[in-house]
Amino acid sequence: MKHPTKVEKYSGTSQELAKDIGRMRYDAVAEFYNYLGDDLMEQARADRARGNIQLAGKLESTAQKFYEARDKMFDIWNLCKKHIKEE
């Protein structure tokens, strides 16, 4: 797998991307974290199948952190959603 150093479909910097994601609605940020976790778990499965056990373990651990962040963002969303006006 080739790992690019930037998101080709995004013209801004990594810092701008982080800010843009961070400024999204909290439930959308939670979904984003979930997708990142899922992608890392996919990579972990592939690495485990290739015998890269240590790398797979690190990827799984990182994915779990994204899932924890997702859950916390959903908690934040549940606190705030009654104050958010739908667009």
C-alpha positions, 0 to 999 in steps of 0.5 A, spaced: 500 500 500 502 506 498 501 512 503 501 519 500 503 525 504 497 529 503 490 528 501 490 529 493 482 531 493 484 537 498 487 543 496 489 546 503 494 544 508 494 538 513 493 544 518 487 547 514 484 540 513 485 538 521 481 545 522 476 544 517 474 537 520 474 540 527 469 545 525 464 540 523 458 539 527 460 534 532 456 528 530 460 529 523 466 529 526 464 523 530 463 519 524 469 521 521 473 518 527 469 512 526 471 512 518 478 513 520 478 507 525 475 502 520 480 504 515 486 503 520 483 496 522 482 494 515 490 496 514 491 492 521 488 486 518 492 486 512 498 487 516 496 481 520 495 477 514 502 478 512 505 477 518 506 484 521 504 482 528 507 488 531 505 493 526 498 490 526 497 491 534 499 498 533 494 499 528 489 496 532 490 500 538 490 506 534 484 504 531 481 503 538 483 510 540 479 513 534 473 509 536 474 512 543 474 519 540 468 517 536 464 515 542 466 522 546 464 526 540 457 523 540 457 525 547 459 532 546 454 532 540 448 529 545 450 535 549 449 540 544 444 538 539 438 541 542 442 548 541 444 547 534 439 550 528 438 545 522 441 548 516 
